[in-house]
Amino acid sequence: MGIKEEKFGGIASEVDIIFNLIEFPSNPKQVLQAVYYPTLNLLNFAKHCKHLKAFVHLSTAYTAANIGIIKEQLHDSPTNMSRVISTIESEEPFSVSTLICSLLENKIAEMRLSCGVGIIRPTTVCASCKEPFPGWVDSMNALNAVHYYVGLGAVKELHANPHLSLDIVPVDICANIILASAMHQAMKGTLEVFHVASGRGNSVSNHKMLHLNIRFLIDNAVAKPKVKLYPNKQMYETVFLLKRKVPALLFNLLGTIADNKKIKDKADLAKKRIKRADKINSFFQHIANTEWIFDSANTSKLKNSLSKSDLQEFPIDISGIDWHQYNLDNIHGLWKCFAAKKVGSSGTSDFENVFYNDKNIEFIDRPFGNIRFTSSIMDCFNMTDSRIRMDKVLSSRKVRGAIEKFMKTHEGVENIRAKAQEHAKNTLQQMETRIKKWRAFVTMLLTNSALKQIIQRINVNTEGIQRLKSLEAPLILIPNHQSYLDASLLTYVMASYGMKVPFVVAAEEFGKLPVLRHGFRSTGAFFIKRGKADVVYKEVLKEYVKTVLEEGNSLEFFVEGTRSRRGKLVSAKFGIIKIFMEAYLEERVKEAYIVPVSVSYERVLEGESFIQEFEGKAKEPESFKRAILALGTIFEKFGSAVSYTHLTLPTNREV
């Protein structure tokens, strides 16, 4: 689990409750590495926790293949690993997730932990009912994706029985049941399964749930939202073939015959939309064509064990939900969070809540106030002459060794040594940051003026940033990545609090933007290539990052490597982390603190382009115009810093 051996026992002795809240990756083939094996590692850790009272595992209610009343008990799962692998290879997400959940439930039972165990099985988890506000969503998955693409007009047919009930569970009620079960199982000390389901007594039909979507139209809709549900699979496939696939094929054929690029592009877009609609249906058909009946006796006992005050604080009753209002809130929240459009009020939702009662960074409107503010933060920038850093990098042993390797692979080329040295120098010049006081001043002056026009306020958790100010070692800042503004905002916030601004790892494309590239460089950005590079480039990059850290500078990079289009974290890229680890192992960095940073937006500036990308259009390249548009409130939350010396450093394999 990445815990040093000498720390393992101390941590294990302090743990009382473990929550294993798994999240499945978008690529089903990664499920073993992302979900299965990490859970086994956590179970092994739990065996060593001397004072463990409860282990709570989040599963799914759809682990049972049978139809009828599904009991709150463990179900048989395949023991043949070849069958598991073949299911994963099929890349059918619903089958993969239910199979892995069933396997893990049985593995947990086999471990026979000496504490209470709660296995939570929710049905289809969707938007919140009350907390943090009605309709809150944080990712484009499951039913949210169905709502979204039906609302866009991109999905017009679904294989679903319109009269069957759809079992939905609000995410906040599911969270409350997880918390309540931990207390309940800690006292009982047994293993129990809890179904979290709305049940037949209070449910909504597929037809009613989907047709509420038509009320909310957005400018980016590809067609008027209208969906027809087909309970018969053959009928659905026939209609989908004749109305979607055949016209797309004919359109593609026409483009090929006419050799018309516009027609070809539109045909490609139509194929992508068809593929996405097929993917949406492959999920929805599993839950929309079966009358699932879930026994929830254990969940009822759990509810009865709570006091009235507990139930008020942590409501877990689904029976009283008004599903009509709930779905309006859900759709309203979905469009608000992902479509970046203003929609009419749903009736009860309040999307203007401030999540943190912390300091808001106020933009200065007083005469000359902006100039005074900008002057006051200039000491936050490292003004070290970049030429000194450049000479150190180019004269390093590893860069010289890379030049020799480059020469060997280009034998016979005239003046190869001089060309290789020039290549290394040019690489570094294109990459490096060059902080000059007057440029940093002008950039921050313009940044403050621009933010004042396009952002209402920035909310920062003051406690978190004050903790960071007290640390006397470099910070490795790892923010999530939703917008082009992320890096500039983090620099602005840290400077506003009088902290040294970090060196920022940015994509090479931003180093080519006219005007803006000078501003980025002057406030700490350096630019790196994505993908493959030659040996000289790799060593220059490694040596540059190590030199920056060796000087005691903080570093900021986006571990996702690209912006998230769906609200969920993208799979991590480990290149920069590997360089940092090498610097630590080479004792060029004695201590550093890893700091996760959460940046969230009321509305993401690139929201409209994300919608187009969801529809299948190609990613729009970076440009000056796209880098200066935004709106709304921004929330920045700095997490707890973790000392790097407390982490285990694997030295015998790549990370």
Number of C-alpha atoms within 10 A of each C-alpha: 11 10 13 13 10 9 12 15 15 11 13 17 13 12 16 16 20 19 15 16 13 15 12 16 19 13 12 20 18 13 19 17 11 16 19 17 13 15 20 15 11 14 19 14 16 23 15 16 24 15 15 21 22 29 26 25 24 21 26 22 24 23 22 17 11 10 10 12 11 19 18 20 15 16 15 13 19 12 9 8 9 10 11 17 13 11 19 22 12 12 13 16 21 17 17 21 23 19 20 23 23 21 20 20 23 14 15 18 13 9 13 13 22 17 24 24 28 26 26 26 23 23 24 20 21 23 27 24 25 18 13 15 19 25 30 27 25 16 18 18 18 15 17 19 17 21 25 22 23 26 30 26 20 23 25 20 21 26 23 24 22 20 15 19 24 26 25 21 21 29 21 23 21 26 17 16 23 24 14 22 27 22 18 21 21 20 13 14 17 16 19 19 24 28 27 31 28 26 22 15 9 15 19 21 16 20 18 16 18 21 16 15 24 16 11 16 17 17 10 16 17 15 15 15 21 17 19 16 18 19 18 12 15 11 12 17 16 12 14 19 14 11 13 18 17 12 14 21 15 12 18 21 15 15 18 14 8 11 11 12 11 10 17 18 14 16 22 18 17 23 19 16 21 21 14 18 22 17 14 21 18 16 18 19 18 14 21 24 21 15 16 23 16 23 19 19 14 17 23 15 12 18 20 11 13 17 10 12 9 13 16 10 10 17 20 24 18 20 13 9 14 13 18 13 16 22 24 23 25 27 26 26 26 23 20 20 24 23 24 21 16 11 15 10 13 19 10 14 21 15 17 9 9 11 10 14 10 12 12 15 15 11 18 15 10 8 8 9 12 18 17 12 16 20 14 14 21 19 14 18 23 21 15 12 11 16 12 9 15 18 11 14 26 20 10 13 12 16 24 19 14 20 25 18 14 18 19 12 9 13 11 9 10 9 10 17 17 12 14 20 19 12 15 23 19 12 17 21 16 14 24 24 21 24 22 20 16 11 17 24 21 15 20 26 17 16 17 17 15 14 20 15 11 15 16 14 17 20 22 22 18 17 14 17 20 13 13 18 14 8 12 11 18 21 26 24 24 19 23 24 26 23 21 20 18 21 23 16 17 20 23 21 18 17 21 16 15 15 19 20 26 27 27 24 22 23 17 15 15 22 22 15 15 11 10 17 17 21 23 25 25 25 28 27 30 27 24 21 14 11 5 8 9 9 16 24 23 17 21 25 24 21 22 23 22 21 19 16 24 17 14 17 20 20 23 24 21 20 20 18 19 18 18 16 22 18 18 16 17 18 15 11 14 14 13 18 14 14 17 21 18 17 20 20 13 11 11 16 20 16 16 23 21 18 20 17 19 16 22 20 18 17 20 24 22 21 19 16 19 22 21 16 14 19 22 18 18 11 11 12 7 13 14 13 7 14 16 15 16 21 17 14 18 20 18 23 19 22 20 16 20 15 14 17 13 14 14 13 16 10 10 6 5 8 12
